[in-house]
């Protein structure tokens, strides 16, 4: 498949997490931990991408499941693959609940939550009826729209920046970071996890293109996504905000046809990235389970139960603060696993290279 | 494929169902509240809320006069949430607050209560715009109910005063979201423009300054407001009266101020550099050379601005965010409430103005003195 689809996949992750994930961790804790998590996370992502891509490119026809089986053995490799599938499904829930929150708060406050939850769950269900290339086309199409919206939002955000706040944020931003901050920053660039199931589509993946994208889109999106809200609201007031970028967009005045509030631009962006995130994560989880179990019926039953679980959990978790806190912890677990797997794969692949010849 | 079709049909059914429980109301069943006034009422913590609800043009057909532009609603309560619910009884259409563009607070209420509790409500509720302008007045109800000649849409006589329509040096505009963030930022305080009704017109020309507890504490007059705006965000129009000897003055083309904070023995020194580009507009000054006028303007600016800075310092308010500026430039510094207690009161100010007379309009200026003698 064309490299543009790979770029779109990475860019989607960057937009989604730089706007709706990283600011919740890094900007909210700015006063104590500054912005150093951004370059550290980016550097870690670069190293991790280098380790993983070198292994993926050695086995261009294999997915993560097969590589795990080959490098780590049936049981240990299976356990790693199962952990990845579980992580996909868990982050799918966070995306699902986050998107639901925006709809409940800003679009349909009087519509019953159970109804919205069922309505929203139909989107990934539709996704499950299609194949890999359809999903990748969909990601590329919506990423293009999201990218344009993100640029407009950033441009409007720059105009609202308080220069004194911006200067202060830059001067006081160099403090020891937290693990959560580094994980959130690493997560922004984590789009290459899609290779777990789509490696045969993209191999041999270009490491240069990946790193270039980290620096050009990832760093810019993450810096703007974190610094603009900080410079608009200030490091003190930002701690009280629930949806940081939605509230930042609320401070942007527009004169664009009938639109006069920046909110009307951020909500479509949030819905596009949110919905796509739910679809993408559930689809990836489903495909990994499918490859792992090799029993389509059982996989469908498991995913059906997972989606039902999403609806039930979405109704029982009402506080956004709780979801944000769990997502922070999730990102730490993800970052640890991602780095361990990166090193392990690289070391095992090197060892195998010396002994067993690659297929 | 069959499964896909069945699924699409199921989804379509679900989509149709959602209309049953939604309380979505069309635009013709809504009344848009455009401005809100809050005045102090009798009783501890109670206030009177006055709303101006715009009447849509479609419901105003056949009326050529401007009488039916809006309707006002009033209620008294001790909680803003309660007041918003209470006033709904008086509407026959659904009140919609998404177009609320101005919140006017009575001076008595602003002096008695922290206005953060009201601002917090507007920011917290998703249906209120965080961009709504905030002002203080002696009687909010009077402003909300005032119908001014030439008012095209309900409330534009009020919210057009903040730069969207007229642009003056006497109105320091501030939005709800700005008040929220400034009130939560330690060590700084905020401001609001003061409006009043004078001869059936809304006039601006004073500023309310709030203390660290978000209560109004100080009032700046028109002249002070002008200098306050110059120091806060610069000016692109205005006028300096060169008095007291000469009541004529110079037109401001461009004005800006820069703050430099330095440590010195016993505290901080705040140097304020004011740069002004001015134009000669009054022929009354023809007895002076531009160099004389420049000197007079600089002396006047230095004295007036220093007086204003000392007045704010003496009242323990920092609406020019000097504390924030100091924090922004010094990596080791912390911004907290100590700024207003320790560093700010001991700060020394030094004002240095530089006036450049750049234009004399479409007429020449006689540098040698009175033109009439030529």
Interface residues (C-beta under 8 A of the other chain):
Chain A: X105 X106 X108 X109 X110 X111 X112 X115 X118 X119 X122 X125 X126 X129 X164 X165 X167 X168 X171 X172 X174 X233 X234 X236 X237 X240 X247 X250 X251 X253 X261
Chain B: X3 X4 X7 X11 X14 X15 X17 X18 X21 X22 X23 X24 X126 X129 X130 X131 X175 X177 X180 X181 X184 X185 X186 X321 X324 X325 X327 X328 X329 X330 X331
